[in-house]
Amino acid sequence: MLRVMAQPVRKFFASLLPAVVAVLSTVQVAAGQTPHPPPGDARPLSQAAAPQVPDSGAPLTLQRALELARVNSQQLRSALFNARVATEDRVQARAGLLPGINGFLQHIYTEPNGTPSGVFIANDGPRVYNAWIAAHGDLFSPQRWADYRVAAAAEAVAKARADLAARGLVATIVQNYYALVAAVRKAASALQSVGEAQTFLDITQRQERGGEVARADVVKAQIQVEQRLRDAQEAQLNVLKSRLGLSVLVFPDFRESFTVVDDLQDVAPLVPLDTVRTMAAAGNPDVKAAQASVQQESSGLSGARSGYLPSVSFDYFYGINANQWAIYSSEGDRLLGSSASVQMTIPLWSWGAVQSRIRQSQLRLQQARAELSFTQRQLEANTIVFYREAETARQQLDSLRTSLDLSTESLRLTLLRYQAGDATVLEVVDAQTTLTQARIAYDDGLVRYRVALANLQTLTGTP
């Protein structure tokens, strides 16, 4: 029987194909929607194009480190994944607003018993053939529209959080990158301090042999050399820690042999505070996420209130529902045709469930508005604090550089005075310690300014 039915079925659905195409086109035009375009990069996150990892011999720049971190950061990947999932939720909610079309094919066999219906009186005959195309859609459904608005707001929240994760990643990479640069600088300064201490030890030993200074000066100089050697070891250890910390964030594999570009001397200018405030108010992801949350809860409240409203839907069928597999019966009657129905569903009693959902949505909306207000106040405070931090760090750079130059000159003059017999060994040690501290303070000042600029970038979205 299936073989006998196959040919008519193919002819039947072939005849319906133009009608299906026309209905689909009408649905798209009536809804004012276009088919959902494919995303710009539909590949899985694990297969997304990644920048080429530089070899261990090439210095790692800050921009390259940021590019690699954006690909390898698990936190950012998770945020982007959530944003993509939220986009698909919105697409599905939009599709729920449009009519759906399905095909149906059925053969019902009932054992004959001499009556027109067969042994089951509910059936229309021993053989019933059903083959039709069914369209179902909602003419008035406040709940579905509210669900769509909720999904759109949730997508905005997810995208804002992905933007927030990207900006936070930039601040983290900048901090770790320049921490490594500063650690390398401090290690070089520690070695330089070892050389200066060794030079002073040589001076004291020569003067001791000439009878110009006491043995105590040589011992003090030796103690100073040992201290500087320990400081150099600690500095090298800090370099290793900083390098490994940056490597984990940047590279997809374990790597400890790489160098970074030292551009701490390139001090970027600081834009005015009013400009920073304007940029932060316009593009801050925290505020965008909070605003989208308010919109999401507002749509949720509308959806809860729609529980009081009726819904109107329609169904349209085109095909056959007959005791013969044919377009015309043996008497010449046409069996292929259409049927349509419109129905309204009116909610009458829900045992307080609708009121409970409304109160629940109102509480969520109040909380979302409170969080939005707090986020806006926090943004104002962070903008001022981060800007003043960057401004202070920028202003102190000149002072720190002056202190470094003065400390270098002070050590040189103190050594000359010591060789002339006008300064004590304690003055030389104090001058060496002051110079070492000035070098560390200057490097820390440069890093502080870079990190302060990165923190501002998390608010404004600009480098």
C-alpha positions, 0 to 999 in steps of 0.5 A: 500500500505504501508503494501505491501511495508514494506516487500520489503523495509526491504529486500532492505535495508538489502541487502544494509547494507554490502555495507554501512558498507564497504563504511563507513570503506573505508571513515575512512581509506581513511581519516586517522581518527578514530571515535571521542573518548568520553571525559574522563568525559562526564558528565555535569559540574554540575554532575562532581565528587566533592571532599568530603566537610570536616565537620566543625570540620576538619581543612581546608588545602590549598590543600583541599581548592584548590580542592573544589575551582576548583569544585565550582568556576564559572569562572573556570567552565565557562572556562572549558565549553568553552573549551569543546564546542570548542573541539566539534566545532573542531570535527564537523569541522573535520566531515565536511571534510569526506563524508556523507552518507544518505538514501532516500526513496520516492514514487511519485504518479501522476494521470493517464491520459492515457499518460506514464507520467500522468497529470504532464509531468515532472514525469516519470509515475503515480508511481515512486519509489525512494530508494537509499543510497547517498554519498556526499563528497568534493574532493577539498575544501580549505574553509572546510580545513581552517574552520577545522584549525580555529576550531582547533586553537580556541580549543587551545585558549579555553584550554589555557584560561581554564589553565589561569583561573585555575592558577588564581584561585590558586593565588586567593585561596592562597591569601584568605587562608593566609589572613585568617591565618594572620587575625587569627594570628593578632587576637591572637596577639591583645589579647596578646597585651590586656594582656600585656596592662592589666599587665602594668596597674596592675603594674602602679596601684600597684606602684600608691598605693605605691606612686612610680608613679603619677596618670597620669601613671595609666590613660595612662595605662588605655587608652592603655588597651582601645585601645588594646581592640578596636584593638582586636575587629577590629581583630576579625571582620577582621577574620570574613570577611576573613573567609566569603570571603574564604568560598564563594570561597571554599564551595558550601554552606554558611559556617562560622564555619570552621578553617584553618591550619596555615602553614605560618612558612613552608617557601618554597625555591625559585628556581633560576630566570633562571629556572623560566624564562625557565618554564614561556616561556615553559608553560605560558597560556597567550602566548599559547592563543596568539599564538593560536590566531595568528594561528586562524587568519592565518587560517582565512586568508587562508579561505578568500583567498580560495574564489578565488579557485574552489571546487570539490565534488562528489555524488554517488547513489546506489538504485532504481529509477523506476516505479515499487517497485522491483529489476527487471522489468517485462521485466527482466531489472535490476532496482537496480544500481548506479550513480555517478557524479563529479562537480566543482564550480568555483567562477567568481564574488562576487562584492568585497566580497572576497577581503573584507574578505581578508582585514578583515582577514589581519587586524585581523592577524596583531592585533593578532600578535601585541597582541602576541608580547605584551603578550611576553613582558608582560611575561618577565616583570611579571616574573622579577617583581614577582620573585623580589617580592618573593625574597625581601619578602623571604629576609625580613622574617629573618629581620622581625623575628629579629625585632619581637624578639628584640621588645619582649626583648625591652618590657621586659627590658622597663618594668623592667626599669619602675618598677625600676624607670628608664623608663617613662610610654611613653617608656613602651607604645612605646615599646608595640606599637612597639611589636604589629607592629612587630607582624603584620609586621612579619605575613604580611611578611609571607603572602606576600611571599606565595602570591608572590610564587602563582603569580609566579605559574600563570606564570610557572604552578608549585606550 
